Amino acid sequence: MTADRTALAGARLVLPGGTVDGGRITIEGERITALGGPNEPGDLDLTGYTVVPGFVDLHVHGGGGASYASGIAEEALKAARTHLEHGTTTTIASTVTGEIDEVARQAAVLSELVEDGTLAGIHFEGPFISPGRCGAHRPDLLRDPDPALVRKLVDAARGHAKMVTLAPELPGGLDSVRMLADLGVIAAVGHTDSDYAKTLEAIEAGATVATHLFNAMPGIAHRAPGPIVALLEDERVTVELINDGIHLHPSVLDLAYGTAGASRVALITDAMGAAGMGDGLYPLGPLQVEVKAGVAMLTDGSSIAGSTLTLDVAFKRSVTVNGLTPDQAVESLCAVPARLLGLADSVGSLETGKNADLVVLDSDSYDLVAVMRRGRWITGEAPTAPRAGQPAAASARR
């Protein structure tokens, strides 16, 4: 193999058409150029490993001790790198509620990182959300979704706004959903007190995503199904789920999959700055969060404040706890979010012509072993195939 051409052979490959054992991938430069073909001398032997596409995170606020809401480019780079080391090769930067002008300033900084290829876009979560369901957003900074204010944030992102979460029952909510749909920006229903009927109106107006379904919205009642049922039952809607074992009971996640199917589920982290770090105090926008035993809570104890999840852990939980097949997990972690973001021509699956973004997992434990982004191992090293009878060991992540 040459410096800009390599081949990975012997791994279990999770491809769009199904899982293939003993597969082979050829990579030239930043792209996958071939799948299959005879093994050649110099191929990297990945027997004992599973290779899946790089993960795509629609909703993440930070990691590595850094926050996208800081408005500091160096912090955003650190957060993106942290999640990259855990397999997220395509990531959106999510903001949190703040003064409109401050969030617009943050968007301008983040836009530069979209333009240099670090980020794939910007998600505005807040301030256009319900005071009764605000969670880890500062109540006094919330605003009704006046289309003019929503448009101000979208414009501040310089064409890189991918999603806006809002509560459609608030004044201006439905008009903002229509405007976002016309602009080609995803309108997401979340942090909402909307009822079933109003949620249906939002979907008809163009809302296509449920922000962390079940969390920060009314539950299901037998005479008042609320937003959850409306969002689950409509085939036009993709539902975000946080599979960290904290935000959702495993049976609830199973219920969502049983209703919507993997093709309508996007597994997200909703991670804040503590992802990849230890317990302690961390900022989340203008609020302070305390992490204990990996659980992020506002310091006053009033609300969960995002997660410390990474998508490699979400993949492993989905397969080992929820019983999803690797193909289903890949669909929800890779293909579905890539399609939503309009990036399915370059990421989200292992296919010829797409970016050489991939994650190497131990085939028995599903622990992460190595990450490649655009043809380069993240640490500059390739994984080493395990000896017969020995567990796979990481060499690309240390």
C-alpha positions in Angstrom: 0.0 0.0 0.0 1.2 3.6 -0.7 1.0 6.4 1.8 -2.3 7.6 0.4 -3.7 4.2 -0.4 -4.5 1.4 2.1 -6.8 -1.6 2.4 -8.5 -3.0 5.5 -9.2 -6.7 5.2 -10.7 -9.5 7.3 -13.1 -7.4 9.4 -16.9 -7.8 9.7 -18.3 -4.8 7.7 -21.7 -3.3 8.5 -22.8 -2.2 5.0 -26.1 -0.7 3.8 -27.1 -4.1 2.3 -26.2 -6.0 5.5 -23.2 -7.4 7.4 -20.4 -9.0 5.6 -17.8 -11.2 7.3 -14.2 -11.1 6.1 -14.8 -7.9 4.2 -12.3 -5.6 2.5 -12.2 -1.8 2.1 -9.8 0.1 -0.1 -9.2 3.7 0.7 -7.4 6.3 -1.4 -6.8 9.7 0.1 -10.0 10.7 1.9 -12.4 8.4 0.1 -13.5 4.8 0.0 -12.6 3.6 -3.5 -13.6 -0.1 -3.4 -15.4 -2.7 -1.3 -14.5 -6.3 -1.7 -11.9 -7.9 -4.0 -9.0 -10.3 -3.2 -6.7 -9.7 -0.3 -3.2 -8.4 -1.2 0.1 -8.3 0.6 0.2 -5.2 2.7 -3.5 -5.2 3.6 -4.2 -4.3 7.2 -5.5 -7.4 8.9 -8.6 -6.6 10.9 -9.7 -10.1 11.7 -11.6 -10.0 15.0 -12.9 -6.5 14.5 -16.2 -5.0 13.2 -16.0 -1.9 11.0 -18.9 0.6 11.0 -19.3 4.1 9.5 -18.2 7.1 11.5 -21.0 8.2 13.8 -23.0 11.4 13.1 -24.3 13.4 16.1 -27.2 15.7 15.5 -27.3 17.1 19.0 -24.2 17.8 21.2 -23.3 20.8 23.4 -19.7 20.0 24.3 -17.1 17.6 25.6 -13.5 17.3 26.9 -14.3 20.1 29.4 -15.3 22.5 26.7 -18.6 23.9 25.5 -19.8 25.0 22.1 -21.8 27.7 23.9 -18.6 29.4 25.1 -18.2 31.3 21.8 -14.5 30.4 21.9 -13.1 28.6 18.8 -10.4 26.7 20.8 -13.1 25.3 23.1 -15.2 24.2 20.2 -12.2 22.5 18.6 -11.5 20.6 21.9 -15.2 19.5 22.2 -15.2 18.2 18.6 -11.9 16.4 19.0 -13.2 14.7 22.2 -16.2 13.2 20.4 -14.1 12.4 17.3 -11.9 10.2 19.5 -15.1 8.4 20.5 -16.1 7.8 16.9 -18.1 10.8 16.0 -16.6 11.8 12.7 -19.5 14.2 11.8 -20.8 16.5 14.4 -23.3 19.4 14.9 -22.6 22.1 17.5 -25.6 22.7 19.7 -26.0 26.0 21.5 -28.1 26.6 24.7 -30.4 29.5 25.7 -28.7 32.8 26.1 -29.2 36.4 25.1 -30.1 36.6 21.4 -27.1 38.7 20.6 -24.7 36.4 22.5 -26.1 33.3 20.8 -25.7 35.1 17.4 -22.1 35.8 18.3 -21.5 32.2 19.2 -23.0 31.2 15.8 -20.6 33.4 14.0 -17.6 31.7 15.7 -19.0 28.2 15.1 -19.7 29.1 11.4 -16.0 29.5 10.9 -15.4 25.9 12.1 -18.1 24.6 9.7 -16.3 26.4 6.9 -13.0 24.7 7.8 -14.6 21.3 8.0 -14.4 20.7 11.7 -18.2 20.9 12.2 -21.1 20.0 10.0 -23.5 22.7 11.1 -25.2 24.5 14.0 -28.2 23.5 16.1 -30.0 26.2 18.1 -31.6 24.7 21.2 -33.3 27.6 22.9 -34.3 30.2 23.7 -37.6 29.5 21.9 -38.8 26.9 24.3 -41.5 26.5 27.0 -40.7 27.9 30.5 -42.5 24.9 31.9 -40.2 22.4 30.2 -37.0 24.4 30.0 -34.8 21.9 31.8 -31.2 23.1 31.8 -32.0 26.5 30.1 -32.2 29.7 32.1 -35.9 30.7 32.4 -35.4 34.4 32.4 -33.6 34.3 29.0 -36.4 32.3 27.2 -38.2 34.0 24.3 -41.3 33.3 22.2 -40.3 32.1 18.8 -41.0 35.3 16.9 -40.0 34.5 13.3 -37.9 37.7 13.2 -35.8 36.5 16.2 -35.5 33.0 14.9 -34.4 34.4 11.5 -31.8 36.5 13.3 -30.1 33.4 14.7 -30.4 31.5 11.4 -28.8 34.4 9.5 -26.0 34.7 12.1 -25.0 31.1 11.2 -24.2 32.3 7.6 -26.0 29.4 5.9 -24.8 26.8 8.4 -27.9 26.5 10.6 -29.1 23.0 10.4 -31.7 22.8 13.1 -33.7 24.9 15.5 -35.5 23.4 18.5 -38.7 25.3 19.5 -42.0 24.9 21.3 -44.7 25.2 18.7 -47.5 26.1 21.1 -45.8 29.4 21.9 -46.8 32.6 20.1 -45.1 32.6 16.7 -44.2 28.9 17.0 -46.1 27.6 13.9 -45.1 30.6 11.8 -41.5 29.9 12.7 -41.8 26.3 11.8 -43.1 27.3 8.4 -40.3 29.8 7.9 -37.6 27.3 8.9 -39.0 24.7 6.5 -39.0 27.3 3.7 -35.3 28.1 4.5 -34.3 24.4 4.5 -33.5 24.4 8.2 -34.9 21.5 10.3 -37.6 22.6 12.7 -37.5 20.4 15.8 -40.2 20.1 18.4 -38.7 20.0 21.9 -38.8 21.5 25.4 -42.5 21.8 24.8 -45.8 21.7 26.6 -47.6 21.2 23.3 -50.6 18.8 23.2 -51.3 16.2 20.6 -53.3 18.5 18.3 -50.8 21.3 18.4 -48.0 18.9 17.7 -49.9 17.6 14.6 -50.2 21.2 13.4 -46.5 21.7 13.8 -45.8 18.6 11.8 -48.1 19.8 9.1 -46.3 23.1 9.1 -43.0 21.4 8.5 -41.5 20.1 11.8 -39.6 16.9 11.1 -37.6 16.1 14.2 -38.4 15.4 17.9 -35.7 16.8 20.1 -34.7 14.1 22.7 -38.1 12.4 22.6 -39.7 11.8 26.0 -37.4 14.3 27.7 -38.6 17.9 28.4 -42.2 17.3 27.2 -45.5 15.9 28.6 -45.7 12.2 29.0 -48.4 9.9 27.5 -51.8 9.9 29.2 -54.6 7.6 28.0 -56.9 10.5 27.3 -54.2 13.1 26.5 -51.6 11.4 24.2 -49.5 14.6 24.0 -46.6 15.3 21.7 -44.9 12.0 22.1 -47.6 10.0 20.4 -48.0 12.5 17.6 -44.3 12.5 16.9 -43.9 8.8 17.1 -46.8 7.9 14.8 -46.0 10.3 11.9 -43.6 8.8 9.4 -42.3 12.3 8.4 -40.8 12.7 11.9 -37.4 11.5 13.0 -37.1 11.1 16.8 -33.9 11.8 18.8 -33.2 9.4 21.6 -30.5 9.6 24.3 -29.4 6.0 25.1 -27.2 6.6 28.2 -29.3 4.6 30.6 -30.2 7.8 32.5 -32.5 9.8 30.2 -34.5 6.8 29.2 -35.4 3.4 30.7 -34.3 0.7 28.2 -37.9 -0.4 27.8 -38.9 3.1 26.7 -36.2 3.1 24.1 -37.5 -0.3 23.0 -41.0 1.2 22.7 -39.8 4.0 20.5 -37.9 1.6 18.2 -40.9 -0.7 18.1 -43.2 2.1 17.0 -40.9 4.2 14.7 -38.3 1.7 13.6 -34.5 2.3 13.2 -35.1 4.3 10.1 -36.8 7.0 12.1 -34.6 7.1 15.1 -31.5 9.3 15.5 -29.4 8.3 18.5 -27.8 11.4 19.9 -25.6 12.3 22.9 -27.0 15.7 24.0 -23.5 15.8 25.7 -22.2 18.7 27.6 -18.7 19.6 28.6 -18.2 16.7 31.0 -18.3 14.1 28.2 -14.9 12.4 28.1 -14.1 13.9 31.5 -14.6 13.0 35.2 -17.0 14.3 37.8 -17.0 17.9 38.8 -18.4 21.3 38.0 -18.9 22.4 34.4 -20.6 25.4 32.6 -23.6 24.9 30.3 -24.2 28.2 28.7 -24.9 30.6 31.6 -25.7 27.8 34.1 -23.5 25.6 36.3 -23.7 21.8 36.1 -22.4 19.3 38.7 -21.5 15.8 37.4 -21.6 13.0 39.9 -21.0 9.3 38.9 -21.4 10.5 35.3 -24.8 12.1 35.7 -25.0 15.8 34.9 -27.5 17.9 37.0 -27.9 21.6 37.5 -26.3 22.5 40.7 -29.6 23.2 42.3 -30.7 19.7 41.5 -33.7 20.8 39.6 -33.0 19.1 36.2 -30.8 16.7 34.3 -28.4 19.0 32.3 -27.5 17.1 29.1 -25.4 14.0 29.3 -21.8 12.7 29.5 -22.5 10.2 26.8 -20.3 9.5 23.7 -21.7 7.7 20.7 -19.4 4.7 21.0 -21.1 4.0 24.3 -24.6 4.6 22.7 -23.7 2.0 20.0 -22.6 -0.6 22.6 -25.7 -0.1 24.8 -28.0 -0.3 21.8 -26.6 -3.7 20.8 -25.8 -5.2 24.2 -28.6 -3.8 26.3 -31.5 -3.1 23.8 -30.7 -6.0 21.5 -30.5 -4.0 18.3 -28.6 -5.6 15.5 -25.4 -3.8 14.5 -27.2 -2.9 11.2 -30.0 -1.2 13.2 -27.6 0.7 15.4 -25.6 1.9 12.4 -28.8 3.1 10.8 -29.7 5.2 13.8 -26.2 6.4 14.6 -25.0 7.1 11.1 -27.4 6.8 8.1 -30.5 8.6 9.6 -28.7 11.7 10.9 -26.6 11.9 7.8 -29.8 11.9 5.7 -31.4 14.5 7.9 -28.4 16.8 7.5 -28.4 16.4 3.8 -24.9 14.7 3.9 -25.9 11.2 2.9 -23.8 11.5 -0.3 -20.6 11.7 1.7 -21.1 10.2 5.1 -23.4 7.8 7.1 -22.5 4.5 5.4 -19.6 2.5 4.1 -19.9 2.9 0.4 -17.6 3.5 -2.6 -17.1 7.2 -3.2 -18.0 8.3 0.4 -15.6 9.7 3.0 -13.3 7.2 4.6 -14.9 7.8 8.0 -15.1 4.6 10.0 -15.0 3.2 13.5 -13.3 -0.1 14.4 -14.9 -2.1 17.2 -14.1 -5.3 19.0 -16.4 -7.9 17.5 -17.1 -9.5 20.8 -17.5 -6.6 23.3 -18.3 -3.7 20.8 -15.7 -1.6 22.6 -14.2 1.1 20.4 -10.7 0.3 19.1 -9.8 2.9 16.5 -11.3 5.8 14.5 -10.5 6.9 11.0 -11.7 10.3 9.6 -11.2 11.1 5.9 -8.7 8.4 5.5 -6.5 9.2 8.5 -6.3 7.3 11.8 -7.1 9.8 14.5 -3.9 9.1 16.5 -1.8 8.4 13.4 -1.8 4.7 14.1 -3.7 1.8 12.7 -5.2 -0.9 14.9 -3.4 -4.2 15.2 -5.3 -7.5 14.6 -5.6 -9.6 17.8 -3.8 -12.9 18.1 -5.9 -16.0 17.9 -7.6 -16.6 21.2 -6.8 -13.1 22.5 -9.2 -10.2 22.9 -8.9 -7.3 20.4 -6.8 -4.5 21.8 -6.7 -0.8 20.9 -3.6 0.7 19.4 -5.2 3.7 17.7 -6.6 5.2 20.9 -4.5 5.5 24.0 
